[in-house]
Amino acid sequence: MLVRTHFLFGIVLALFFLPLLTHVVWFIPLVLFASLLPDVDSMHSLLGRSIWLRPFQWLTKHRGFLHSLTFALIVSFLLVLFFPIVAFPFFLGYAGHLLLDAFTVEGIRPLWPTDQEWKGSITTGSSLETGFFYGLVLLSLGLGVIRFF
């Protein structure tokens, strides 16, 4: 999926869970950051363009370990131990990214290092993804109206 779709899905997830939270100041920015983070393993991604994050591209392949629930759960567990308030928004955004990528033809390997793959039929940047994106626009607007008015 394109960065805009991941970002907007992060907004939808954050708006959905926002009323259930007591600590909301950092929630949305953390969900949005985590929703873009799995693509750090690609130099074509928004975060992957940063020179400081290039080592991720040298150490992993795109849609490898960083695109797995294994990685998301390990990092989330460490966050629970050391920064518990950050763990849920991180996992929510990260898992949301993985969920969307599981619907693409490239798919993901959710239980890395196993060879099990989850694949869908959406081609990144296709008209089907564009339609999904505009559906997310409507959903986010609806959730925004419900949550803030």
N, C-alpha and C positions, 0 to 999 in steps of 0.2 A: 504494500500500500504506500501511497505517497505521504510525505510528511504532513501535509494539510489534513489528510484523513485521520492519521494517528493523533494529531494535535486536537482536532475537533472531537474525536472519540474520548480523549482525555477530559475535555471540557464536559461532555455529556456525563461521563462517570463521576466527575467531581460534583457537578450540580445535583446528580441523583443522590449521592451520599452526604452532601453538605448538611441537610437538616438533622442528621443523626449524630453530628459531631459537636464536641464542646470546644475543641481547639481548631479554629478555622483559618487563622491568619496565614499559615504556611501551607495549608492543605492543597489548595488549587495549584499554586506554583510547583509544589512537589509532585503532584499527579502529572502535571504537564511535562515537567522535566523527565520523569520516569517513563512517560509515554513515548518519548523520543530516544531514550537512552539505548535500547537494544540495537539500534542501527549505527552505533558508534563504531562498529566493526566494518563499516563501509565508508570509503573516502568520499563517496558521493552524497552522503547524508549531511544534514544540517550540523550535527555535533561532530561527525567524523571528519569534517574539514579542518577542525582545529588541530594545529600542530602538536598540542599537548596531549591529544587523545590518539595520535597515530600509533603508539605502541599496541593498542588494542587490535589494530589492523594487521600488525606484524605477527601477533601471537595467536590470532583466531581467524577463521574464515567467516565470510558473511553467512548468516543464518546457521551458524554452528552453535557452540556452547552458550554464547550470549543470547541466543534466541531460544532458550529452553526454560522450562519451569524449574528445572534443576538449579540453574543459576539464580532465578528469581527467588526461589525458596531459601537458598543458602544466604544470599544477601539480606533477605527479609529477616531471617533468623538472627543474623549478626546485628541488624538494626534493632531488633527487639531487645537484644542483650545490652546494647550500648546507647541507642537513641530511640527508645520505644515510640515516641510521638511521631517519628518519621516512617516507621515500618509500614503502617497501613497505606498511607498515600503512595509510598514507593511501590508496594506490591500491586496496588490497584492500577496505577499507570502502566507499570511494566507488564503485568498480566494482560491488560487491555491491548497493548501493542501486540503481544504474542497471539492473542485471540484473533485479531484482525489479520495478521500474517498467516494464520492457519487456514484462512479462507482463500488464500492466493494459490496459484498454480505452483509456485515455488515451495510453499508450505513451510513447516518448521519440524524440528525434531524435539518434541516437548520433554521427553524423558531422557535427555542426553546422559550418558553415552550410548543408550540403546539406539537401534536403527529404526525404531518406530517413527513414522512420519504422519503428520496431519496435513492434508492438502485439500484445497478447494478448487473452484473453477474461475476465480476472479483473476484477471491479468492486471498487474499493477499499471495504473494510468489509463485503463480502459474506460469505455463509456459505462460499463456496469459499476466500476468503482466511482465514477463521477456521479452516477445516480445515487449510490450509497452515501456519498459525501453530502449531496443536497438533502437527502433524508435526515442525515445527522444535523444539518443546519436547522431544519424545521424542528427536530427533536430538542436541540439545545435552546432554541428560541422558546419553545413551549415550556421546557423545564425552567428556563430563566424567568419567564412570566409567572409561573406557579410559585417559584421559590422567593421571588423578590417583590411581588405585588400582592 
